[in-house]
Amino acid sequence: MKTTRSSLILILSIIISATESTRADKINTVLELDESNFDSTIAAYDYVFVDFYAPWCTHCKHLAPELDVAAPILAELKKPIVIAKVNADKYTRLARKHEVDGYPTLKIYMHGVPTEYYGPRKAELLVRFLRKFVAPDVVVLNSDSAIREFVEEAGTHFPIFIGFGLNETLISNLAIKYKKKAWFSVASDFSDDVMVQYDFDKIPTVVSIHPSYNDHSIFYGPFEEEFLEEFIKQNFLPLAVPINYDTLKVLKDDQRKIVLTILEDESEEKSQKLIKTLKAAASANRNLVFGYVGVKQWAEFAETFGAKGTKLPKMIVWDGGEEYLSVIGSESIEEEDQGSQISQFLAGYREGKTERNRISGPSLLGYLHSLIGIRTVYIIVFLVAMLILIRHISKEEPLTVGTGDQVEHATSSEAESSEYRPGDKQD
């Protein structure tokens, strides 16, 4: 009897070990999902990153090897992230159910709840970005080296908030609320060198850091939740915000008006000098967002506000809608004494010395919607194709098509010649 029981225990142990081994092997590679196993996989794992792709999509082909590299690294995290992919071109019903509107569409399912992913696609950066979703709500740091390592590991895609000498409980609720938008930590032990490095002279204090923009802000209180939350919300963006598709996504949730400076070229030395002055103005006027855009960087957006044929740089005030305000007497900014000119512009705005203008392009939401109008493109392309086909048939002409290889080559060449950005999708 004892022998039989021992044998059963041994068999069960082998089965459990084999099952765990198989599970480990699975999450170390990119899983192939379809209608038969999608829901069960999402239910089985707490965190699943899903790539909805099409085999012919060039951007998808670029992404695939990066996911292969990232999968085993993410599987080794304390809270593993499983990487999976769905051939959305084949499993169209599944794609429609999950609101896939282009390829690739990337989503992370956290405890079954999807969030669309707009972050980087190179393996190393993708791993850093996704680690944010499984990190502790608040990281406790107890030395200078721990602070340094935390900031380095956090990367540059999220703002970082460090509470120096702050009780963890004071920030924990906000850390949970805004977990998807920023890193949160408290430092319980640190040297005077750290205080000098982050430019604060008393504790408790909260420091916000934007590594990619090389700027930070200091908050000395009061530490009631409403005031701390206001500071956090104001610092999701850097003091002076470069306007692009990614920052527009953040700005749509910000209720403040945007003081927008339009430049010829953001990268020019004189533009960088002005941006530095804008940061100083932003620090003293936290009830406004200070943004800038170069005509060279995004002409379509800049010309919406009358940049063409106007002396630049110019400043306007925009609320994200279909109108903007120009300040009478402050139509453009000269190179000398720009700080005083910005102060004059802000004073004129607050005193109501403004002129209302209508933008010549879409509103803020219009720009964001322009990114997702792919279904409309599908319909138009389909209708045009049908019209061409009908015309050919009515003329009784033979319909000529290229071979599969020719079509693939043409699509590939055309796509690879276009600029590739992290958020790009391809029909």
Summary of the structure (lengths in Angstrom):
residues: 427
radius of gyration: 26.6
end to end distance: 65.8
largest distance: 98.3
contacts: 1227
relative contact order: 0.08
helix: 44%
strand: 20%
